Amino acid sequence: MKEQEVAKEILEHIGGQENITSVEHCATRLRFILKDASKFDGKGIENIDGVKGQFFASGQYQVILGTGFVNKVYNVLTSEGANQKKADTEDKSAYKNLSPFQKFSRTLGDVFIPIIPVLVATGLFMGLRSLLTNLGGTLDPSYLALSKVLTDTAFAFLPALVAYSTMKRFGGSPVLGIVIGLMLVATQLPNANAVAGGTAKPLLLNLFGLNVPIIGYQGSVLPALVLGIIAAKIEKWLHKVIPDVFDLIVTPFLTLLSSVALGLLVVGPVMHEIEILIVDGVKFLMALPFGIGGFFIGSLQQVVVITGLHHTFKALEVELLATTKANPFNALASGAIVAQAGAALAVAIKTHNTKKKSLYFSSVIPAFLGITEPVIFGVNLPLLKPFVFGCIGGGCAGMFSSIVHLAATGMSITAIPGVLLYLNGQIVNYIISSLIGLTVAFLLTFFLYKPEELPEEKNKGE
């Protein structure tokens, strides 16, 4: 099988199993932490049939394989003894060479990536319901209720998902994370949005003579994230100090009691206010006149992908969806992605070298499906100008998206598949935005990039 051959060749070019400290994977890439970095043969890896590129970022050697195939190769590697990164412990070797912001981004990625599939599915359900209603269909009340079960459940209990994933990431008991998250959205607590809208009043808790307002945090992210970290730390500390004979009973009891008390009285109120400021700031930037904010974000979104810090945006998208029921950032990212595809397509058409032309065309296909790492690291970035032109195209698409207030119903699917998130009457503007990014990047690259700038390009078929 092809994945077995690719896994074998990758091992040969990274120093074998014994050189792997840990290996994990995301949607498209294998991520290695190696004991001896000098044994990593980047050129050799790039020449493996099935590998779309490689780079070093966030303290890891990353090998681009593409969606689906990366899972198969990863399974082969781990079944043959590669050290899988343990999700329930902090891998210090992966973090020791990272800046504080890189560590923050990696942490957000570790927390939010596992719950993204649920949010993607929820967004698709929203899009399909919008399509039916926009086509003039009237849903039977029972079907409408069932559709709300599909579209509202994930966000109604979002703190439970976030707290679960956070506890798992920081070495706590995931089931305690679920309970802590559910306590933040308990039906006995008034909804924070309802309180803010004046349709509900906070629950007043008499604490040492002071009336402390208590609210629920339905749809919130930061309170569950921060509380999950604190709860994991508390639980691990309790495991150390509580005698084994009492540990099973006392540790969960004290973890839940202290965590929920902190969450409702301290962490929740503070983090909720910070959430409001963040969302208002993003909305302000995207609402700048003439699409200035959209151009800025659309131009730089793929630059952030190079740094590996783009997972930071996942938390932002979740927050936008939870609080506003719309995700304008998805439209900006999608325009930037299609623009990079357009630039790479122009490079592929103009390239004379047969082998490189084939590689470039094969890298463009995943980009139109929302995966840009192959075109960024395998085509545009090494040539630089196409990458810059792609960023310009992304900025132009982002400007249009901001002007027409384009916003998705979900997250994490972009480019062609992203159409499903704009079935609520926005599909025409989404297509126009994508075409703007594609056309601008393609034309700039086609007319301003010269393949002869690279000597080896002159030798056709070499």
Secondary structure, DSSP 8 states (H G I E B T S, - for coil): -HHHHHHHHHHHTTT-GGGEEEEEE-SSEEEEEES-GGG--HHHHHTSTT--EEEEETTEEEEE--TTHHHHHHHHHHHTT--B--TTS--HHHHTTS-HHHHHHHHHHHHHGGGHHHHHHHHHHHHHHHHHHHTT----HHHHHHHHHHHHHHHHTHHHHHHHHHHHHTTS-HHHHHHHHHHHT-TTS--HHHHHHTSS--EEEEETTEEEEE---TT-SHHHHHHHHHHHHHHHHHHHHS-HHHHHHHHHHHHHHHHHHHIIIIIHHHHHHHHHHHHHHHHHHHTSGGGHHHHHHHHHHHHHHHHT-TTHHHHHHHHHHHHHS-BHHHHHHHHHHHHHHHHHHHHHHH---HHHHHHHHHHHHHHHTT--HHHIIIIIHHHSHHHHHHHHHHHHHHHHHHHTT--BSS-S--TTGGGGGGTTTTHHHHHHHHHHHHHHHHHHHHHH--GGGSGGGGSTT-
